[in-house]
Amino acid sequence: MTIGDGTIEGEFESSEEQTHIETDFTDVDLHRLGYLADAIGIPVSGKLAGHIDVVIAKENANTQGEIALTIARFTLGAAGAKIAGFTVGRIQAGDLTLGATVDRGTARINRFASNGQDISLRIGGTIRLLQPIQTSSFDLLLNAKFSDAFKT
């Protein structure tokens, strides 16, 4: 599938026993994925690249995989956007990297970091992957530090 200048290629297989997602992203413009902004409640932009290969099995011992993604020039929000009831402008988060390993039903965030002009982000923790996927549970810690320039 072509999205602007980028591509998303992959396979999705689902059965009663497991769901397998294998996807490659190349220069995907997040701004063009309007449903992403709808899902998280704020506009986002940047260029997504990377690979996901995850099997989510009925038996947690068989759930495994790897996630390696980057978002170049990642931004959150837009002029007049509301986050948690507050109006904020565009927040430049810089280049974001995400690395996770999935083993025996748990995705461990090995790296989730950005260091942008306006904000530095770090996330650590685990995600317990279950089938169906919407029943998964999250145990994450977010560290967000705004730059002094952004605060003024």
C-alpha positions in Angstrom: 0.0 0.0 0.0 1.3 3.4 -0.9 0.8 6.4 1.4 2.1 9.6 -0.1 5.8 8.8 -0.8 5.8 5.9 1.7 4.8 2.3 1.7 3.3 -0.2 4.0 3.8 -3.9 3.1 3.0 -6.9 5.1 0.9 -9.9 6.0 -1.9 -10.4 8.5 -3.1 -13.9 9.4 -5.6 -14.7 12.0 -7.0 -18.0 13.3 -8.6 -19.2 16.5 -5.1 -20.2 17.7 -3.1 -17.1 16.8 -2.7 -13.8 15.0 0.4 -13.1 13.0 1.3 -9.5 12.0 4.4 -8.9 9.8 4.7 -5.4 8.4 7.4 -3.2 6.9 7.0 0.6 6.9 9.1 2.9 4.6 8.7 6.7 4.8 5.1 6.6 5.8 3.7 10.1 6.4 1.8 9.9 9.7 -0.1 13.0 8.9 -1.8 11.2 6.0 -3.0 8.5 8.4 -6.0 10.6 9.7 -7.4 7.6 11.6 -4.3 7.6 13.7 -5.0 11.1 15.0 -8.6 10.1 15.5 -7.5 7.1 17.6 -5.1 8.9 19.9 -7.0 12.2 20.0 -4.4 14.6 18.6 -2.8 15.3 15.3 0.6 13.7 14.7 3.2 14.0 11.9 6.5 12.5 11.0 7.9 9.7 8.7 7.5 6.2 10.0 9.9 3.4 9.1 10.7 0.0 10.5 9.5 -3.5 10.9 7.0 -5.5 13.0 6.9 -9.3 13.2 4.7 -10.5 16.1 2.7 -13.6 16.7 -0.1 -13.2 19.3 -1.1 -16.8 20.3 -4.0 -18.2 22.3 -1.3 -19.7 24.6 0.9 -17.0 25.9 4.0 -19.2 25.8 3.8 -19.0 22.0 3.4 -15.2 21.7 6.7 -13.8 20.4 8.2 -11.3 18.1 10.2 -8.1 17.5 9.2 -4.5 16.9 11.7 -1.9 15.5 10.3 1.4 14.5 11.5 5.0 14.0 9.6 8.2 13.4 11.7 11.0 11.9 10.7 14.5 12.8 7.9 13.4 15.1 5.4 16.1 16.1 2.3 16.1 18.3 -0.5 18.5 18.1 -1.2 21.5 15.8 -2.2 25.1 16.1 -5.3 25.1 18.3 -5.2 21.4 19.1 -6.5 20.3 22.5 -4.7 17.8 24.7 -6.4 16.9 28.0 -8.5 20.0 27.7 -5.6 22.4 27.2 -4.9 24.2 23.9 -1.4 23.6 22.7 0.5 24.3 19.6 2.7 21.9 17.6 5.2 20.0 19.8 8.4 19.0 18.1 9.6 15.7 19.6 12.5 15.0 17.2 13.4 11.5 16.0 11.6 8.8 18.0 12.9 5.2 18.2 11.0 2.3 19.4 12.4 -1.2 20.1 10.5 -4.0 21.7 10.9 -7.7 22.2 8.0 -10.0 22.6 8.5 -13.2 24.6 6.0 -15.6 26.2 3.1 -13.1 25.8 4.9 -10.0 27.1 6.2 -7.1 25.0 9.1 -5.5 26.8 9.9 -1.9 25.6 13.7 -1.9 25.2 13.8 1.6 23.8 11.2 4.3 23.3 12.9 7.6 23.2 13.0 11.0 21.5 14.9 14.2 22.2 13.2 17.0 20.3 13.4 20.8 20.3 10.2 21.0 22.5 10.1 17.8 24.4 12.1 14.7 25.3 10.1 11.5 25.7 10.9 8.1 27.3 8.6 5.2 27.8 9.5 2.0 29.6 7.6 -1.0 30.7 5.7 -4.0 29.4 2.5 -4.8 27.4 0.8 -8.1 28.1 -0.4 -9.2 24.7 -3.6 -11.2 24.6 -5.9 -12.5 21.9 -8.1 -10.7 20.9 -5.6 -7.9 20.9 -8.0 -5.3 22.4 -7.9 -7.2 25.7 -4.2 -6.6 26.1 -3.0 -4.8 29.2 -0.3 -2.1 29.6 2.2 -1.4 32.4 4.1 1.6 31.2 5.9 4.6 32.6 6.0 7.8 30.6 8.7 10.5 31.2 8.0 13.7 29.3 10.3 16.7 29.8 9.4 20.0 28.0 12.2 22.3 27.0 12.5 25.7 28.7 11.9 27.4 25.4 8.6 25.5 24.9 7.4 26.5 28.4 7.6 30.2 27.6 
